[in-house]
């Protein structure tokens, strides 16, 4: 992982992902997007489990 925060607006506009020098940068972005997607998926699954547990507790307390 890089030690700098991810900033999508920091990229150079003159480079495209088709250029050899930009290929490294595109690979970094893809890795960061995959990590972000995995985090969001894990967070949403955890949130769903917590909400289901809360609903079960409310149902039992009625």
C-alpha positions, 0 to 999 in steps of 0.5 A, a space after each residue: 500500500 502507498 502511504 499517500 491518500 488516494 486522490 483521483 483529481 491529482 492525476 495528470 490529465 495529459 496521460 492516458 492509460 494507453 501510454 506505457 508510462 501511465 500503465 503503472 498508474 492505471 494498475 495502481 488505481 485498479 488495485 486501489 479500486 479493488 481494495 475499496 470495493 472489498 472494503 465497501 462489500 465487507 462493511 455492508 455485510 457487517 452492517 447487514 448482520 448487525 441490523 439483522 441481530 437488532 431486528 431479532 432482539 426487537 422481535 424477541 423483546 415484543 
